[in-house]
Amino acid sequence: MATDIIIPADLWEGDEESVITAWLASDGAEVKEGALIAEIMTAKVQNEITAPASGKLSILKEQEAVVVKGDVIGRIE
């Protein structure tokens, strides 16, 4: 069963857009639940995204993509 990687609604205050500054795991890589997999920048503050499950990572939004809270940026299968 696939698990979506979603930008959490409580990661920062307000409704600002964010930018994916780095993927720390490659598309197709095996990741473990809780591992740091991406970084996003919001209003000059770096936030970390961790894997919500273990499995194979599929990147849906590339580095430098603009995202908002609730966006699905990847999937783990």
PDB file of N, CA, C and O in Angstrom:
ATOM      1  N   MET A   1       0.826  -1.174   0.000  1.00  0.00           N
ATOM      2  CA  MET A   1       0.000   0.000   0.000  1.00  0.00           C
ATOM      3  C   MET A   1       0.884   1.256   0.000  1.00  0.00           C
ATOM      4  O   MET A   1       1.851   1.326   0.759  1.00  0.00           O
ATOM      5  N   ALA A   2       0.574   2.213  -0.815  1.00  0.00           N
ATOM      6  CA  ALA A   2       1.369   3.437  -0.933  1.00  0.00           C
ATOM      7  C   ALA A   2       1.003   4.434   0.164  1.00  0.00           C
ATOM      8  O   ALA A   2      -0.150   4.535   0.583  1.00  0.00           O
ATOM      9  N   THR A   3       2.015   5.164   0.613  1.00  0.00           N
ATOM     10  CA  THR A   3       1.833   6.217   1.614  1.00  0.00           C
ATOM     11  C   THR A   3       2.296   7.532   1.002  1.00  0.00           C
ATOM     12  O   THR A   3       3.438   7.644   0.557  1.00  0.00           O
ATOM     13  N   ASP A   4       1.412   8.530   0.978  1.00  0.00           N
ATOM     14  CA  ASP A   4       1.775   9.837   0.433  1.00  0.00           C
ATOM     15  C   ASP A   4       2.675  10.597   1.393  1.00  0.00           C
ATOM     16  O   ASP A   4       2.542  10.482   2.611  1.00  0.00           O
ATOM     17  N   ILE A   5       3.596  11.376   0.831  1.00  0.00           N
ATOM     18  CA  ILE A   5       4.423  12.294   1.604  1.00  0.00           C
ATOM     19  C   ILE A   5       3.775  13.660   1.428  1.00  0.00           C
ATOM     20  O   ILE A   5       3.790  14.222   0.333  1.00  0.00           O
ATOM     21  N   ILE A   6       3.213  14.187   2.494  1.00  0.00           N
ATOM     22  CA  ILE A   6       2.404  15.402   2.459  1.00  0.00           C
ATOM     23  C   ILE A   6       3.091  16.500   3.267  1.00  0.00           C
ATOM     24  O   ILE A   6       3.635  16.242   4.341  1.00  0.00           O
ATOM     25  N   ILE A   7       3.062  17.733   2.741  1.00  0.00           N
ATOM     26  CA  ILE A   7       3.570  18.869   3.511  1.00  0.00           C
ATOM     27  C   ILE A   7       2.622  19.072   4.697  1.00  0.00           C
ATOM     28  O   ILE A   7       1.445  19.371   4.496  1.00  0.00           O
ATOM     29  N   PRO A   8       3.119  18.912   5.932  1.00  0.00           N
ATOM     30  CA  PRO A   8       2.240  19.016   7.101  1.00  0.00           C
ATOM     31  C   PRO A   8       1.621  20.406   7.262  1.00  0.00           C
ATOM     32  O   PRO A   8       2.265  21.418   6.987  1.00  0.00           O
ATOM     33  N   ALA A   9       0.386  20.442   7.703  1.00  0.00           N
ATOM     34  CA  ALA A   9      -0.333  21.705   7.900  1.00  0.00           C
ATOM     35  C   ALA A   9       0.236  22.510   9.054  1.00  0.00           C
ATOM     36  O   ALA A   9       0.041  23.724   9.113  1.00  0.00           O
ATOM     37  N   ASP A  10       0.944  21.852   9.980  1.00  0.00           N
ATOM     38  CA  ASP A  10       1.466  22.550  11.160  1.00  0.00           C
ATOM     39  C   ASP A  10       2.980  22.779  11.100  1.00  0.00           C
ATOM     40  O   ASP A  10       3.600  23.059  12.126  1.00  0.00           O
ATOM     41  N   LEU A  11       3.575  22.665   9.923  1.00  0.00           N
ATOM     42  CA  LEU A  11       5.026  22.804   9.803  1.00  0.00           C
ATOM     43  C   LEU A  11       5.489  24.238   9.997  1.00  0.00           C
ATOM     44  O   LEU A  11       6.589  24.463  10.501  1.00  0.00           O
ATOM     45  N   TRP A  12       4.675  25.214   9.607  1.00  0.00           N
ATOM     46  CA  TRP A  12       4.964  26.627   9.839  1.00  0.00           C
ATOM     47  C   TRP A  12       3.648  27.365   9.991  1.00  0.00           C
ATOM     48  O   TRP A  12       2.591  26.864   9.608  1.00  0.00           O
ATOM     49  N   GLU A  13       3.727  28.571  10.561  1.00  0.00           N
ATOM     50  CA  GLU A  13       2.523  29.376  10.747  1.00  0.00           C
ATOM     51  C   GLU A  13       2.224  30.147   9.472  1.00  0.00           C
ATOM     52  O   GLU A  13       3.131  30.445   8.695  1.00  0.00           O
ATOM     53  N   GLY A  14       0.967  30.468   9.259  1.00  0.00           N
ATOM     54  CA  GLY A  14       0.569  31.228   8.078  1.00  0.00           C
ATOM     55  C   GLY A  14       0.362  30.342   6.866  1.00  0.00           C
ATOM     56  O   GLY A  14       0.468  29.117   6.938  1.00  0.00           O
ATOM     57  N   ASP A  15       0.059  31.001   5.739  1.00  0.00           N
ATOM     58  CA  ASP A  15      -0.249  30.277   4.508  1.00  0.00           C
ATOM     59  C   ASP A  15       0.769  30.526   3.406  1.00  0.00           C
ATOM     60  O   ASP A  15       0.444  30.418   2.224  1.00  0.00           O
ATOM     61  N   GLU A  16       2.012  30.860   3.787  1.00  0.00           N
ATOM     62  CA  GLU A  16       3.034  31.132   2.787  1.00  0.00           C
ATOM     63  C   GLU A  16       3.335  29.900   1.947  1.00  0.00           C
ATOM     64  O   GLU A  16       3.156  28.764   2.388  1.00  0.00           O
ATOM     65  N   GLU A  17       3.797  30.152   0.725  1.00  0.00           N
ATOM     66  CA  GLU A  17       4.280  29.062  -0.119  1.00  0.00           C
ATOM     67  C   GLU A  17       5.668  28.674   0.359  1.00  0.00           C
ATOM     68  O   GLU A  17       6.338  29.439   1.053  1.00  0.00           O
ATOM     69  N   SER A  18       6.079  27.509  -0.012  1.00  0.00           N
ATOM     70  CA  SER A  18       7.392  26.991   0.333  1.00  0.00           C
ATOM     71  C   SER A  18       8.042  26.446  -0.932  1.00  0.00           C
ATOM     72  O   SER A  18       7.370  26.234  -1.942  1.00  0.00           O
ATOM     73  N   VAL A  19       9.346  26.220  -0.873  1.00  0.00           N
ATOM     74  CA  VAL A  19      10.088  25.680  -2.012  1.00  0.00           C
ATOM     75  C   VAL A  19      10.856  24.453  -1.550  1.00  0.00           C
ATOM     76  O   VAL A  19      11.484  24.470  -0.492  1.00  0.00           O
ATOM     77  N   ILE A  20      10.806  23.393  -2.340  1.00  0.00           N
ATOM     78  CA  ILE A  20      11.615  22.204  -2.039  1.00  0.00           C
ATOM     79  C   ILE A  20      13.056  22.568  -2.384  1.00  0.00           C
ATOM     80  O   ILE A  20      13.389  22.771  -3.551  1.00  0.00           O
ATOM     81  N   THR A  21      13.909  22.649  -1.363  1.00  0.00           N
ATOM     82  CA  THR A  21      15.293  23.044  -1.599  1.00  0.00           C
ATOM     83  C   THR A  21      16.201  21.845  -1.868  1.00  0.00           C
ATOM     84  O   THR A  21      17.230  21.979  -2.531  1.00  0.00           O
ATOM     85  N   ALA A  22      15.824  20.680  -1.356  1.00  0.00           N
ATOM     86  CA  ALA A  22      16.653  19.489  -1.593  1.00  0.00           C
ATOM     87  C   ALA A  22      15.882  18.218  -1.308  1.00  0.00           C
ATOM     88  O   ALA A  22      15.110  18.135  -0.353  1.00  0.00           O
ATOM     89  N   TRP A  23      16.107  17.240  -2.151  1.00  0.00           N
ATOM     90  CA  TRP A  23      15.696  15.870  -1.866  1.00  0.00           C
ATOM     91  C   TRP A  23      16.955  15.176  -1.361  1.00  0.00           C
ATOM     92  O   TRP A  23      17.979  15.193  -2.043  1.00  0.00           O
ATOM     93  N   LEU A  24      16.900  14.572  -0.189  1.00  0.00           N
ATOM     94  CA  LEU A  24      18.059  13.925   0.416  1.00  0.00           C
ATOM     95  C   LEU A  24      18.088  12.431   0.127  1.00  0.00           C
ATOM     96  O   LEU A  24      18.993  11.723   0.568  1.00  0.00           O
ATOM     97  N   ALA A  25      17.103  11.963  -0.608  1.00  0.00           N
ATOM     98  CA  ALA A  25      17.047  10.578  -1.089  1.00  0.00           C
ATOM     99  C   ALA A  25      16.651  10.641  -2.562  1.00  0.00           C
ATOM    100  O   ALA A  25      15.900  11.525  -2.975  1.00  0.00           O
ATOM    101  N   SER A  26      17.150   9.719  -3.331  1.00  0.00           N
ATOM    102  CA  SER A  26      16.886   9.703  -4.771  1.00  0.00           C
ATOM    103  C   SER A  26      15.570   9.014  -5.091  1.00  0.00           C
ATOM    104  O   SER A  26      15.088   8.173  -4.331  1.00  0.00           O
ATOM    105  N   ASP A  27      14.996   9.388  -6.231  1.00  0.00           N
ATOM    106  CA  ASP A  27      13.801   8.722  -6.725  1.00  0.00           C
ATOM    107  C   ASP A  27      14.119   7.240  -6.887  1.00  0.00           C
ATOM    108  O   ASP A  27      15.108   6.883  -7.526  1.00  0.00           O
ATOM    109  N   GLY A  28      13.293   6.385  -6.317  1.00  0.00           N
ATOM    110  CA  GLY A  28      13.498   4.946  -6.404  1.00  0.00           C
ATOM    111  C   GLY A  28      14.310   4.362  -5.253  1.00  0.00           C
ATOM    112  O   GLY A  28      14.468   3.145  -5.155  1.00  0.00           O
ATOM    113  N   ALA A  29      14.827   5.234  -4.377  1.00  0.00           N
ATOM    114  CA  ALA A  29      15.631   4.766  -3.244  1.00  0.00           C
ATOM    115  C   ALA A  29      14.751   4.109  -2.187  1.00  0.00           C
ATOM    116  O   ALA A  29      13.579   4.451  -2.036  1.00  0.00           O
ATOM    117  N   GLU A  30      15.329   3.173  -1.469  1.00  0.00           N
ATOM    118  CA  GLU A  30      14.654   2.564  -0.327  1.00  0.00           C
ATOM    119  C   GLU A  30      14.898   3.470   0.876  1.00  0.00           C
ATOM    120  O   GLU A  30      16.042   3.804   1.183  1.00  0.00           O
ATOM    121  N   VAL A  31      13.825   3.866   1.553  1.00  0.00           N
ATOM    122  CA  VAL A  31      13.943   4.737   2.723  1.00  0.00           C
ATOM    123  C   VAL A  31      13.290   4.070   3.923  1.00  0.00           C
ATOM    124  O   VAL A  31      12.421   3.211   3.779  1.00  0.00           O
ATOM    125  N   LYS A  32      13.725   4.481   5.107  1.00  0.00           N
ATOM    126  CA  LYS A  32      13.161   3.954   6.343  1.00  0.00           C
ATOM    127  C   LYS A  32      12.274   5.007   6.989  1.00  0.00           C
ATOM    128  O   LYS A  32      12.563   6.201   6.921  1.00  0.00           O
ATOM    129  N   GLU A  33      11.202   4.562   7.610  1.00  0.00           N
ATOM    130  CA  GLU A  33      10.293   5.471   8.304  1.00  0.00           C
ATOM    131  C   GLU A  33      11.064   6.348   9.274  1.00  0.00           C
ATOM    132  O   GLU A  33      11.888   5.850  10.041  1.00  0.00           O
ATOM    133  N   GLY A  34      10.803   7.652   9.247  1.00  0.00           N
ATOM    134  CA  GLY A  34      11.458   8.600  10.138  1.00  0.00           C
ATOM    135  C   GLY A  34      12.744   9.191   9.591  1.00  0.00           C
ATOM    136  O   GLY A  34      13.284  10.137  10.165  1.00  0.00           O
ATOM    137  N   ALA A  35      13.246   8.643   8.479  1.00  0.00           N
ATOM    138  CA  ALA A  35      14.482   9.157   7.886  1.00  0.00           C
ATOM    139  C   ALA A  35      14.234  10.523   7.247  1.00  0.00           C
ATOM    140  O   ALA A  35      13.170  10.763   6.678  1.00  0.00           O
ATOM    141  N   LEU A  36      15.210  11.403   7.342  1.00  0.00           N
ATOM    142  CA  LEU A  36      15.135  12.715   6.709  1.00  0.00           C
ATOM    143  C   LEU A  36      15.256  12.520   5.200  1.00  0.00           C
ATOM    144  O   LEU A  36      16.250  11.976   4.720  1.00  0.00           O
ATOM    145  N   ILE A  37      14.237  12.968   4.446  1.00  0.00           N
ATOM    146  CA  ILE A  37      14.256  12.731   2.999  1.00  0.00           C
ATOM    147  C   ILE A  37      14.217  14.000   2.161  1.00  0.00           C
ATOM    148  O   ILE A  37      14.592  13.973   0.989  1.00  0.00           O
ATOM    149  N   ALA A  38      13.764  15.126   2.747  1.00  0.00           N
ATOM    150  CA  ALA A  38      13.673  16.364   1.966  1.00  0.00           C
ATOM    151  C   ALA A  38      13.767  17.573   2.887  1.00  0.00           C
ATOM    152  O   ALA A  38      13.499  17.496   4.086  1.00  0.00           O
ATOM    153  N   GLU A  39      14.160  18.697   2.281  1.00  0.00           N
ATOM    154  CA  GLU A  39      14.180  19.970   2.993  1.00  0.00           C
ATOM    155  C   GLU A  39      13.388  20.976   2.181  1.00  0.00           C
ATOM    156  O   GLU A  39      13.477  21.012   0.954  1.00  0.00           O
ATOM    157  N   ILE A  40      12.609  21.798   2.882  1.00  0.00           N
ATOM    158  CA  ILE A  40      11.860  22.853   2.206  1.00  0.00           C
ATOM    159  C   ILE A  40      12.143  24.181   2.907  1.00  0.00           C
ATOM    160  O   ILE A  40      12.425  24.210   4.105  1.00  0.00           O
ATOM    161  N   MET A  41      12.066  25.262   2.163  1.00  0.00           N
ATOM    162  CA  MET A  41      12.339  26.602   2.694  1.00  0.00           C
ATOM    163  C   MET A  41      11.049  27.412   2.676  1.00  0.00           C
ATOM    164  O   MET A  41      10.369  27.518   1.655  1.00  0.00           O
ATOM    165  N   THR A  42      10.733  27.981   3.837  1.00  0.00           N
ATOM    166  CA  THR A  42       9.556  28.837   3.967  1.00  0.00           C
ATOM    167  C   THR A  42       9.988  30.116   4.675  1.00  0.00           C
ATOM    168  O   THR A  42      10.469  30.069   5.807  1.00  0.00           O
ATOM    169  N   ALA A  43       9.820  31.242   4.020  1.00  0.00           N
ATOM    170  CA  ALA A  43      10.156  32.534   4.625  1.00  0.00           C
ATOM    171  C   ALA A  43      11.543  32.503   5.274  1.00  0.00           C
ATOM    172  O   ALA A  43      11.714  32.925   6.418  1.00  0.00           O
ATOM    173  N   LYS A  44      12.515  32.004   4.535  1.00  0.00           N
ATOM    174  CA  LYS A  44      13.923  31.920   4.963  1.00  0.00           C
ATOM    175  C   LYS A  44      14.161  30.996   6.151  1.00  0.00           C
ATOM    176  O   LYS A  44      15.174  31.114   6.842  1.00  0.00           O
ATOM    177  N   VAL A  45      13.221  30.070   6.390  1.00  0.00           N
ATOM    178  CA  VAL A  45      13.373  29.070   7.438  1.00  0.00           C
ATOM    179  C   VAL A  45      13.378  27.692   6.784  1.00  0.00           C
ATOM    180  O   VAL A  45      12.462  27.346   6.039  1.00  0.00           O
ATOM    181  N   GLN A  46      14.417  26.911   7.070  1.00  0.00           N
ATOM    182  CA  GLN A  46      14.543  25.570   6.509  1.00  0.00           C
ATOM    183  C   GLN A  46      13.736  24.593   7.361  1.00  0.00           C
ATOM    184  O   GLN A  46      13.898  24.565   8.581  1.00  0.00           O
ATOM    185  N   ASN A  47      12.878  23.798   6.746  1.00  0.00           N
ATOM    186  CA  ASN A  47      12.100  22.768   7.427  1.00  0.00           C
ATOM    187  C   ASN A  47      12.478  21.414   6.866  1.00  0.00           C
ATOM    188  O   ASN A  47      12.867  21.301   5.704  1.00  0.00           O
ATOM    189  N   GLU A  48      12.362  20.385   7.696  1.00  0.00           N
ATOM    190  CA  GLU A  48      12.720  19.030   7.287  1.00  0.00           C
ATOM    191  C   GLU A  48      11.471  18.176   7.103  1.00  0.00           C
ATOM    192  O   GLU A  48      10.499  18.282   7.851  1.00  0.00           O
ATOM    193  N   ILE A  49      11.534  17.327   6.081  1.00  0.00           N
ATOM    194  CA  ILE A  49      10.454  16.363   5.820  1.00  0.00           C
ATOM    195  C   ILE A  49      11.026  14.968   6.041  1.00  0.00           C
ATOM    196  O   ILE A  49      12.067  14.618   5.486  1.00  0.00           O
ATOM    197  N   THR A  50      10.338  14.179   6.856  1.00  0.00           N
ATOM    198  CA  THR A  50      10.789  12.817   7.124  1.00  0.00           C
ATOM    199  C   THR A  50       9.856  11.808   6.455  1.00  0.00           C
ATOM    200  O   THR A  50       8.704  12.114   6.149  1.00  0.00           O
ATOM    201  N   ALA A  51      10.362  10.634   6.242  1.00  0.00           N
ATOM    202  CA  ALA A  51       9.585   9.567   5.604  1.00  0.00           C
ATOM    203  C   ALA A  51       8.485   9.092   6.554  1.00  0.00           C
ATOM    204  O   ALA A  51       8.771   8.735   7.697  1.00  0.00           O
ATOM    205  N   PRO A  52       7.225   9.085   6.093  1.00  0.00           N
ATOM    206  CA  PRO A  52       6.128   8.630   6.943  1.00  0.00           C
ATOM    207  C   PRO A  52       6.016   7.101   7.022  1.00  0.00           C
ATOM    208  O   PRO A  52       5.240   6.569   7.815  1.00  0.00           O
ATOM    209  N   ALA A  53       6.801   6.403   6.190  1.00  0.00           N
ATOM    210  CA  ALA A  53       6.763   4.941   6.160  1.00  0.00           C
ATOM    211  C   ALA A  53       8.075   4.449   5.544  1.00  0.00           C
ATOM    212  O   ALA A  53       8.854   5.244   5.018  1.00  0.00           O
ATOM    213  N   SER A  54       8.311   3.164   5.609  1.00  0.00           N
ATOM    214  CA  SER A  54       9.473   2.557   4.965  1.00  0.00           C
ATOM    215  C   SER A  54       9.067   2.014   3.615  1.00  0.00           C
ATOM    216  O   SER A  54       7.943   1.542   3.443  1.00  0.00           O
ATOM    217  N   GLY A  55       9.984   2.079   2.641  1.00  0.00           N
ATOM    218  CA  GLY A  55       9.707   1.525   1.320  1.00  0.00           C
ATOM    219  C   GLY A  55      10.447   2.277   0.235  1.00  0.00           C
ATOM    220  O   GLY A  55      11.428   2.971   0.503  1.00  0.00           O
ATOM    221  N   LYS A  56       9.970   2.135  -0.999  1.00  0.00           N
ATOM    222  CA  LYS A  56      10.596   2.749  -2.174  1.00  0.00           C
ATOM    223  C   LYS A  56      10.018   4.139  -2.408  1.00  0.00           C
ATOM    224  O   LYS A  56       8.802   4.305  -2.500  1.00  0.00           O
ATOM    225  N   LEU A  57      10.897   5.139  -2.505  1.00  0.00           N
ATOM    226  CA  LEU A  57      10.498   6.538  -2.673  1.00  0.00           C
ATOM    227  C   LEU A  57      10.219   6.867  -4.138  1.00  0.00           C
ATOM    228  O   LEU A  57      11.018   6.555  -5.021  1.00  0.00           O
ATOM    229  N   SER A  58       9.080   7.496  -4.377  1.00  0.00           N
ATOM    230  CA  SER A  58       8.744   8.057  -5.694  1.00  0.00           C
ATOM    231  C   SER A  58       8.572   9.561  -5.503  1.00  0.00           C
ATOM    232  O   SER A  58       7.680  10.000  -4.778  1.00  0.00           O
ATOM    233  N   ILE A  59       9.430  10.353  -6.158  1.00  0.00           N
ATOM    234  CA  ILE A  59       9.363  11.808  -6.049  1.00  0.00           C
ATOM    235  C   ILE A  59       8.331  12.328  -7.045  1.00  0.00           C
ATOM    236  O   ILE A  59       8.419  12.045  -8.240  1.00  0.00           O
ATOM    237  N   LEU A  60       7.351  13.090  -6.550  1.00  0.00           N
ATOM    238  CA  LEU A  60       6.296  13.639  -7.399  1.00  0.00           C
ATOM    239  C   LEU A  60       6.501  15.117  -7.702  1.00  0.00           C
ATOM    240  O   LEU A  60       6.040  15.602  -8.735  1.00  0.00           O
ATOM    241  N   LYS A  61       7.187  15.846  -6.816  1.00  0.00           N
ATOM    242  CA  LYS A  61       7.487  17.267  -7.038  1.00  0.00           C
ATOM    243  C   LYS A  61       9.006  17.427  -6.941  1.00  0.00           C
ATOM    244  O   LYS A  61       9.613  17.086  -5.926  1.00  0.00           O
ATOM    245  N   GLU A  62       9.600  17.942  -7.996  1.00  0.00           N
ATOM    246  CA  GLU A  62      11.054  18.057  -8.078  1.00  0.00           C
ATOM    247  C   GLU A  62      11.600  19.190  -7.212  1.00  0.00           C
ATOM    248  O   GLU A  62      10.858  20.059  -6.755  1.00  0.00           O
ATOM    249  N   GLN A  63      12.905  19.158  -7.000  1.00  0.00           N
ATOM    250  CA  GLN A  63      13.594  20.232  -6.292  1.00  0.00           C
ATOM    251  C   GLN A  63      13.290  21.564  -6.974  1.00  0.00           C
ATOM    252  O   GLN A  63      13.188  21.621  -8.200  1.00  0.00           O
ATOM    253  N   GLU A  64      13.148  22.617  -6.204  1.00  0.00           N
ATOM    254  CA  GLU A  64      12.804  23.977  -6.640  1.00  0.00           C
ATOM    255  C   GLU A  64      11.308  24.153  -6.924  1.00  0.00           C
ATOM    256  O   GLU A  64      10.884  25.247  -7.297  1.00  0.00           O
ATOM    257  N   ALA A  65      10.506  23.106  -6.757  1.00  0.00           N
ATOM    258  CA  ALA A  65       9.057  23.234  -6.949  1.00  0.00           C
ATOM    259  C   ALA A  65       8.458  24.036  -5.795  1.00  0.00           C
ATOM    260  O   ALA A  65       8.877  23.894  -4.646  1.00  0.00           O
ATOM    261  N   VAL A  66       7.485  24.871  -6.109  1.00  0.00           N
ATOM    262  CA  VAL A  66       6.764  25.641  -5.098  1.00  0.00           C
ATOM    263  C   VAL A  66       5.623  24.775  -4.573  1.00  0.00           C
ATOM    264  O   VAL A  66       4.853  24.204  -5.344  1.00  0.00           O
ATOM    265  N   VAL A  67       5.528  24.689  -3.246  1.00  0.00           N
ATOM    266  CA  VAL A  67       4.511  23.849  -2.611  1.00  0.00           C
ATOM    267  C   VAL A  67       3.815  24.628  -1.498  1.00  0.00           C
ATOM    268  O   VAL A  67       4.320  25.642  -1.016  1.00  0.00           O
ATOM    269  N   VAL A  68       2.652  24.132  -1.105  1.00  0.00           N
ATOM    270  CA  VAL A  68       1.899  24.698   0.017  1.00  0.00           C
ATOM    271  C   VAL A  68       1.518  23.557   0.961  1.00  0.00           C
ATOM    272  O   VAL A  68       1.636  22.380   0.623  1.00  0.00           O
ATOM    273  N   LYS A  69       1.063  23.936   2.135  1.00  0.00           N
ATOM    274  CA  LYS A  69       0.625  22.928   3.104  1.00  0.00           C
ATOM    275  C   LYS A  69      -0.407  22.007   2.466  1.00  0.00           C
ATOM    276  O   LYS A  69      -1.306  22.464   1.759  1.00  0.00           O
ATOM    277  N   GLY A  70      -0.273  20.717   2.716  1.00  0.00           N
ATOM    278  CA  GLY A  70      -1.220  19.745   2.199  1.00  0.00           C
ATOM    279  C   GLY A  70      -0.827  19.153   0.852  1.00  0.00           C
ATOM    280  O   GLY A  70      -1.424  18.167   0.421  1.00  0.00           O
ATOM    281  N   ASP A  71       0.176  19.739   0.170  1.00  0.00           N
ATOM    282  CA  ASP A  71       0.610  19.191  -1.123  1.00  0.00           C
ATOM    283  C   ASP A  71       1.260  17.826  -0.942  1.00  0.00           C
ATOM    284  O   ASP A  71       1.982  17.599   0.029  1.00  0.00           O
ATOM    285  N   VAL A  72       1.003  16.924  -1.872  1.00  0.00           N
ATOM    286  CA  VAL A  72       1.662  15.620  -1.914  1.00  0.00           C
ATOM    287  C   VAL A  72       2.927  15.813  -2.759  1.00  0.00           C
ATOM    288  O   VAL A  72       2.847  16.145  -3.942  1.00  0.00           O
ATOM    289  N   ILE A  73       4.093  15.602  -2.138  1.00  0.00           N
ATOM    290  CA  ILE A  73       5.354  15.813  -2.855  1.00  0.00           C
ATOM    291  C   ILE A  73       6.026  14.509  -3.259  1.00  0.00           C
ATOM    292  O   ILE A  73       6.956  14.510  -4.066  1.00  0.00           O
ATOM    293  N   GLY A  74       5.567  13.414  -2.708  1.00  0.00           N
ATOM    294  CA  GLY A  74       6.139  12.116  -3.040  1.00  0.00           C
ATOM    295  C   GLY A  74       5.266  11.001  -2.503  1.00  0.00           C
ATOM    296  O   GLY A  74       4.221  11.230  -1.894  1.00  0.00           O
ATOM    297  N   ARG A  75       5.727   9.793  -2.747  1.00  0.00           N
ATOM    298  CA  ARG A  75       4.961   8.620  -2.316  1.00  0.00           C
ATOM    299  C   ARG A  75       5.960   7.522  -1.964  1.00  0.00           C
ATOM    300  O   ARG A  75       7.017   7.399  -2.584  1.00  0.00           O
ATOM    301  N   ILE A  76       5.608   6.737  -0.968  1.00  0.00           N
ATOM    302  CA  ILE A  76       6.428   5.586  -0.589  1.00  0.00           C
ATOM    303  C   ILE A  76       5.593   4.336  -0.780  1.00  0.00           C
ATOM    304  O   ILE A  76       4.477   4.227  -0.270  1.00  0.00           O
ATOM    305  N   GLU A  77       6.157   3.392  -1.528  1.00  0.00           N
ATOM    306  CA  GLU A  77       5.437   2.137  -1.821  1.00  0.00           C
ATOM    307  C   GLU A  77       6.184   0.968  -1.226  1.00  0.00           C
ATOM    308  O   GLU A  77       5.748  -0.175  -1.358  1.00  0.00           O
TER     309      GLU A  77
END
